[in-house]
Structures are given as C-alpha cells and as structure tokens.
C-alpha cells in the first residue's frame, strides 16, 4: 500500500514540476529518496510518470501537431512556419547522447549528489541566459530557424543529467540563440512530447526483463496522477514560464539544493 501512496505522491510532484525549469526528474529523485522509494524499477517509473505529464501538453498542442503532420504529408515546409524538420533537428542531439550514454546516465547521474550539483549548475545557466544581451530574431515559434532548432536541441542534451531540467536547458538555449522567452517556452513544450515518447519506449524496452505486473500497476497509478495534476496545472504554468523572469526559478533551485543538502544529506 505504501508503494501505491508513494506512486501518487511522485505523480503529483511530476505534474507540478514538469513544465517549470526546476527539473521534474531532480524533484522526483529527491522526493523518492525522502520517501524511501527505491528498487530496480525506480528509474523507469520516473520516465513513465513524466510521460503522463507530457500527455497534457499533447492535448494542449493537439491542433498544432496535426497541422505539422498535414504539412509533412503535403511536403509543405514553409520558411516562416514551425514544421516537422524543426522538431527532428531539436530531437536528434539528445537522442544520440541518450543512446550512447544511457547506462552511464542511469548508473552515475541518478543520485541525490549529482542532482544537487546539476540543480545549481542549471540555475546558473538560467541566470546567464536571462542576463546576456542578445538580439531577438524569433518572437514567435514560427520565427524559429532550423539553425536555432538544432542549437536548442544541443542544449537539450544537458537535460539528460537529472536536475538540469529539460525546459530550463532548452529555454536557456533558445534565449541565448535569439528567441524570445515565449517562443522558447512554446517550442520547449512542443518538443517534449516526441522526446518523452521516444525515451519511454526505449526505457521500457531496456527494462522489460525486470518489470513485473506489480510494477506496471505502480506505473499506471503514477501515470494517472501525473496526468491529472498536469492537466489542472498546465495552463497556469505555461503562462507563468512565458512571463516570469528566469532568475526566480534559479533562486528556487538554489534554495532546494541547499535545504536538501543541509537537512537530508548531512
């Protein structure tokens, strides 16, 4: 029963943190440590419940995804319109790094210590991205170039280190590459769906031998909790991340890292 309660708690944490540049994976690892939620399936569980939150984004941007698919079928890749090529360019770097270093990431970086380090490093990146002066060349997502999409994809590789945050890394990358915060946030949320779908499929396949029917039930409970909470929070958080200065998220990351180090790890 305690495992089911833990699954619900972690699903709620995921739904509340997935869309903010504070690292949902980092929060899940730290929360899991606090709850004593561990085991071989822990890392796969975290990937699955992240997928639950990402499904909320899929529903939110459903019409936009369908429009891109229609353009792809028609081979209509307009210069001033976000299309499938932008998405592919943004996903390729992280996919390559994931395939090459997945075992290292899971065995070394999925721990409280590495997460605290990346929370601080990711916060510093947010501050740099917010303060560096740059010329805005992409006010909206349709203004994002192929070169910027690839560059954002390179920054997304940082998110494979739990604690950096996928949205934090890609939004910071977008700002440094000349997009507005709104355009960077929208693009970040859109590419999260295919990225998390791919990561979940690969992770479940790699973990197929150690999963049991009890694990699948836990996954389903966590998935539903994350999906429901994310659906409630997504609109508010999407608007928040587009407008609030990134320094506030950096400060939050520093505070969480310090508190966890002082009261849990010491």
C-alpha positions in Angstrom: 0.0 0.0 0.0 2.8 2.4 0.8 4.3 1.9 -2.7 0.9 3.0 -4.2 0.9 6.1 -1.9 4.4 6.9 -3.0 3.4 6.5 -6.6 0.6 9.0 -6.2 2.9 11.5 -4.4 5.5 11.2 -7.1 2.9 11.6 -9.8 1.7 14.8 -8.2 5.3 16.1 -7.9 5.8 15.3 -11.6 2.7 17.0 -12.7 3.6 20.2 -10.7 7.2 20.4 -11.9 7.4 19.1 -15.4 6.6 22.4 -17.1 8.8 24.6 -14.9 12.6 25.0 -15.3 13.3 23.4 -11.9 13.8 19.8 -13.1 11.0 17.4 -12.6 13.4 14.4 -12.7 15.6 16.1 -10.0 12.5 16.6 -7.8 11.4 13.0 -8.3 14.8 11.6 -7.3 15.0 13.8 -4.2 11.3 13.1 -3.3 11.9 9.3 -3.9 14.9 9.4 -1.5 12.8 11.2 1.1 10.0 8.6 0.8 12.4 5.6 0.7 11.0 4.7 -2.7 13.7 2.6 -4.3 14.3 -0.5 -6.4 15.4 -1.6 -9.8 12.3 -0.2 -11.5 12.6 3.3 -9.9 14.3 5.0 -12.8 11.9 3.5 -15.3 8.9 4.6 -13.1 10.2 8.2 -13.2 10.3 8.1 -17.0 6.8 6.7 -17.3 5.1 9.3 -15.0 6.9 12.1 -16.9 5.1 10.7 -19.9 1.8 11.2 -18.0 2.5 14.9 -17.6 3.7 15.3 -21.2 0.4 13.9 -22.4 -1.2 17.0 -21.0 1.0 19.0 -23.4 0.0 16.7 -26.3 -3.7 17.6 -25.7 -2.9 21.3 -25.3 -1.0 21.5 -28.6 -3.0 18.8 -30.5 -4.1 21.1 -33.3 -0.6 22.4 -33.8 0.8 18.8 -34.1 -2.0 17.9 -36.5 -1.2 21.0 -38.7 2.5 20.0 -38.8 1.6 16.4 -39.8 -0.6 17.7 -42.6 2.2 19.9 -43.9 4.6 17.0 -43.7 2.2 14.8 -45.8 1.9 17.6 -48.3 5.7 18.2 -48.2 4.8 21.8 -47.4 7.7 23.2 -45.4 7.1 26.9 -45.4 10.1 29.0 -44.4 8.2 31.0 -41.8 6.3 28.2 -40.1 7.3 25.7 -37.5 7.4 22.3 -39.1 8.5 18.7 -38.6 12.0 19.4 -39.6 12.4 21.9 -36.7 11.2 19.1 -34.4 13.6 16.5 -35.8 16.6 18.8 -35.6 15.8 19.6 -32.0 15.5 15.9 -31.0 18.5 14.4 -32.8 21.3 15.6 -30.4 19.6 14.3 -27.2 18.6 11.1 -28.9 22.2 10.4 -29.9 23.6 11.2 -26.5 20.9 9.1 -24.8 21.7 6.1 -27.0 25.4 6.4 -26.4 25.5 7.2 -22.6 22.2 5.8 -21.2 23.9 3.2 -19.0 26.3 5.9 -17.6 23.4 8.3 -17.0 21.3 5.8 -15.1 24.2 4.3 -13.0 26.0 7.6 -12.2 23.8 10.6 -12.5 20.5 9.3 -11.0 21.5 10.1 -7.4 20.9 12.9 -4.9 24.5 14.2 -5.1 24.7 14.6 -8.9 21.1 16.1 -8.8 22.1 18.8 -6.3 25.1 19.7 -8.4 23.0 20.0 -11.6 20.3 21.9 -9.8 22.9 24.6 -9.0 24.6 24.4 -12.4 21.2 24.6 -14.2 20.3 27.7 -12.0 23.5 29.4 -13.1 22.6 28.7 -16.8 19.2 30.2 -16.3 20.8 33.4 -14.8 23.3 33.6 -17.7 20.5 33.2 -20.3 18.3 35.8 -18.7 21.1 38.4 -18.3 23.1 38.0 -21.6 22.1 40.7 -24.1 21.1 39.4 -27.4 19.1 40.4 -30.5 15.7 38.7 -30.6 15.2 37.2 -34.1 12.4 34.9 -33.2 9.5 36.5 -31.3 7.1 33.5 -32.1 7.7 29.8 -32.6 7.0 30.2 -36.3 10.0 32.5 -36.5 12.5 29.9 -35.1 15.0 28.9 -37.8 16.4 25.4 -38.4 19.8 26.5 -37.0 18.1 27.7 -33.8 16.1 24.5 -33.5 19.3 22.4 -33.8 21.0 24.7 -31.2 18.2 24.3 -28.8 18.4 20.5 -29.4 22.1 20.7 -28.4 21.2 22.5 -25.1 18.5 19.8 -24.5 21.4 17.3 -24.1 22.1 18.9 -20.7 18.7 17.7 -19.6 19.8 14.1 -19.7 21.6 14.9 -16.5 18.8 14.8 -13.9 18.5 18.2 -12.2 19.3 20.4 -15.2 15.7 20.4 -16.4 14.6 19.9 -20.0 12.6 23.1 -20.1 15.3 25.0 -18.2 18.0 23.9 -20.6 16.1 24.4 -23.8 14.6 27.8 -22.8 18.0 29.0 -21.8 19.4 27.7 -25.1 16.6 29.5 -27.0 17.3 32.8 -25.3 21.0 32.6 -25.9 20.3 31.8 -29.6 18.0 34.8 -30.1 14.4 33.6 -29.4 12.0 35.3 -27.1 11.2 33.6 -23.8 7.7 32.9 -25.1 8.9 31.3 -28.3 11.5 29.3 -26.4 8.9 28.1 -23.9 6.4 27.1 -26.6 9.0 25.2 -28.6 10.2 23.5 -25.5 6.8 22.2 -24.6 6.1 21.0 -28.1 9.3 19.0 -28.5 8.8 17.5 -25.0 6.1 15.2 -26.4 8.1 13.2 -29.0 11.2 13.3 -26.8 9.4 11.8 -23.9 7.5 9.3 -26.0 10.8 8.1 -27.5 12.6 8.0 -24.1 9.7 6.0 -22.6 9.6 3.4 -25.3 13.4 2.9 -25.3 13.5 2.7 -21.5 10.6 0.3 -21.2 12.3 -1.9 -23.8 15.6 -1.9 -22.0 13.9 -2.7 -18.6 11.5 -5.3 -20.0 13.2 -8.2 -18.1 12.9 -6.7 -14.7 9.4 -5.4 -14.8 6.6 -7.3 -13.1 2.8 -6.9 -13.1 3.1 -5.1 -9.7 5.5 -2.6 -11.3 3.1 -2.0 -14.1 0.3 -1.2 -11.7 2.5 1.3 -9.9 3.4 2.8 -13.2 -0.2 3.2 -14.1 -1.1 4.9 -10.8 1.8 7.3 -11.1 1.0 8.0 -14.8 -2.6 8.8 -14.0 -1.7 11.1 -11.0 0.8 13.0 -13.1 -1.6 13.3 -16.0 -4.5 14.6 -13.8 -2.3 17.1 -11.9 -0.6 18.3 -15.1 -3.9 18.9 -16.8 -5.0 21.1 -13.9 -1.7 23.0 -13.7 -0.6 23.1 -17.4 -2.3 26.3 -18.5 -1.2 28.3 -15.4 2.3 27.0 -15.6 2.6 27.6 -19.4 1.6 31.2 -18.9 3.9 31.6 -15.9 7.0 30.3 -17.6 6.5 32.6 -20.6 6.3 35.7 -18.4 8.2 35.2 -15.1 11.9 36.1 -15.0 14.2 33.1 -15.1 16.2 34.3 -12.1 13.3 33.4 -9.8 13.5 29.8 -10.9 17.2 29.8 -10.4 16.8 31.1 -6.8 14.3 28.3 -6.2 16.7 25.7 -7.5 19.5 27.1 -5.2 17.2 27.0 -2.1 16.0 23.4 -2.8 19.6 22.2 -3.3 20.8 23.9 -0.1 17.9 22.7 2.1 18.2 19.1 0.8 21.9 19.1 1.5 21.6 20.6 5.0 18.7 18.6 6.3 18.8 15.3 4.4 22.3 14.5 3.1 24.4 15.7 6.1 
